[in-house]
C-alpha cells in the first residue's frame, strides 16, 4: 500500500508524491520518492551528492553555533557517530547551508564581546510538568538583539522574565492544571480576525531539519534546538506561561477586551508552553509548529499564550504577533485583533470640533 507524502517535487513542484524504494550511500540509506505528475524519482535531501548524513551535518553545525571551535565540533560529532569528520568538513557545511544559519553572522560578534563560558550563553532546564518540556533560553542572542537594535530595547521586560523562569516557575501549578491552552478548543469569535499566509524562514528551516528526523515524536525537540541555536531571531523554546482569573478580569475590566472565559478564582489556571519565541522587526513573535498547518487553526491557543506572556512581562499586547507553520506554510495574525474589537464611531464625532 502506498501513502501520499506531503512535499513538493523538485522538478515540477507537484504534490502527488509517494515513497518509492531506497538508495544506499556510504554512511546511510536514503528514501527515494516518486512524483506521479512528472514521473520522476528523487530524494529531497539537501545532502544530495554529499557523503555524510544530514543529521551529522546539522549536529556539527549546531555544535559550532553553540560556540565550540571547528576542531572541537569535529571531534565531538566524530565521536558521537563513529565517523571521521574534519574541521574543514564543517567549514564547508557552514558555507553550503548559510541561508539556514543566520546566527553565524552574530556568533563572532558575541564570541569577541563576551567573556563568559559558552555554557552560560544558552540557559537550559527540563521542566517536569504534565510531560517533559525542554525550556531553553538563548541569553547571548537576546542580549545582542536588545542592545544592537533600538526597536527592540523596549522588550527588556521579556528578557527579565526569561531570566527568572527556571528559578521562579510554579511547577506545581503546571503539573496540576487541567486547563491547557492547547486543549480548550474555540473560545474567541474569529469572524473578523485576519489570518495572513506569509513566507517565513521558519518554513525553510522546518523543511531542512525534518528531513533528518526519523521519529515524529522528536520533531518539535529537534526543530526547536536547530532554530534556537542557528537562526538569528529565536530566543527561547518551550516557554511556560499561565493565565488566571485576575489576569482575565484585568483584560476585561481595565482594557475592555472580549475574553469569554470564566475561571474559578482560587483554583483554575490556564497553562501552556510556547514552542518558539522570537524577537524580530520590532515585535515579539509567538510561533507554534503544527504538522499539516494548512488544516490547523490554533488561533485561540496562541492568543491565550500572547495574553499570558503580555501579563507576565507587562508588555502591551500590541507588541505581539502569533503564527503557526510547517514545512510548507506559515500563517500569522495579531492577537490584539482577536480580543479587541474597535467600536464604530458615532456620526458627527469623526471630525474634530472647531
C-alpha positions, 0 to 999 in steps of 0.5 A, a space after each residue: 500500500 502506498 501513502 501520499 507524502 506531503 512535499 513538493 517535487 523538485 522538478 515540477 513542484 507537484 504534490 502527488 508524491 509517494 515513497 518509492 524504494 531506497 538508495 544506499 550511500 556510504 554512511 546511510 540509506 536514503 528514501 527515494 520518492 516518486 512524483 506521479 505528475 512528472 514521473 520522476 524519482 528523487 530524494 529531497 535531501 539537501 545532502 544530495 551528492 554529499 557523503 555524510 548524513 544530514 543529521 551529522 551535518 546539522 549536529 556539527 553545525 549546531 555544535 559550532 553555533 553553540 560556540 565550540 571551535 571547528 576542531 572541537 565540533 569535529 571531534 565531538 560529532 566524530 565521536 558521537 557517530 563513529 565517523 571521521 569528520 574534519 574541521 574543514 568538513 564543517 567549514 564547508 557545511 557552514 558555507 553550503 547551508 548559510 541561508 539556514 544559519 543566520 546566527 553565524 553572522 552574530 556568533 563572532 560578534 558575541 564570541 569577541 564581546 563576551 567573556 563568559 563560558 559558552 555554557 552560560 550563553 544558552 540557559 537550559 532546564 527540563 521542566 517536569 510538568 504534565 510531560 517533559 518540556 525542554 525550556 531553553 533560553 538563548 541569553 547571548 542572542 537576546 542580549 545582542 538583539 536588545 542592545 544592537 537594535 533600538 526597536 527592540 530595547 523596549 522588550 527588556 521586560 521579556 528578557 527579565 522574565 526569561 531570566 527568572 523562569 527556571 528559578 521562579 516557575 510554579 511547577 506545581 501549578 503546571 503539573 496540576 492544571 487541567 486547563 491547557 491552552 492547547 486543549 480548550 478548543 474555540 473560545 474567541 469569535 474569529 469572524 473578523 480576525 485576519 489570518 495572513 499566509 506569509 513566507 517565513 524562514 521558519 518554513 525553510 528551516 522546518 523543511 531542512 531539519 525534518 528531513 533528518 528526523 526519523 521519529 515524529 515524536 522528536 520533531 518539535 525537540 529537534 526543530 526547536 534546538 536547530 532554530 534556537 541555536 542557528 537562526 538569528 531571531 529565536 530566543 527561547 523554546 518551550 516557554 511556560 506561561 499561565 493565565 488566571 482569573 485576575 489576569 482575565 478580569 484585568 483584560 476585561 475590566 481595565 482594557 475592555 477586551 472580549 475574553 469569554 472565559 470564566 475561571 474559578 478564582 482560587 483554583 483554575 489556571 490556564 497553562 501552556 508552553 510556547 514552542 518558539 519565541 522570537 524577537 524580530 522587526 520590532 515585535 515579539 513573535 509567538 510561533 507554534 509548529 503544527 504538522 499539516 498547518 494548512 488544516 490547523 487553526 490554533 488561533 485561540 491557543 496562541 492568543 491565550 499564550 500572547 495574553 499570558 506572556 503580555 501579563 507576565 512581562 507587562 508588555 502591551 499586547 500590541 507588541 505581539 504577533 502569533 503564527 503557526 507553520 510547517 514545512 510548507 506554510 506559515 500563517 500569522 495574525 495579531 492577537 490584539 485583533 482577536 480580543 479587541 474589537 474597535 467600536 464604530 464611531 458615532 456620526 458627527 464625532 469623526 471630525 474634530 470640533 472647531 
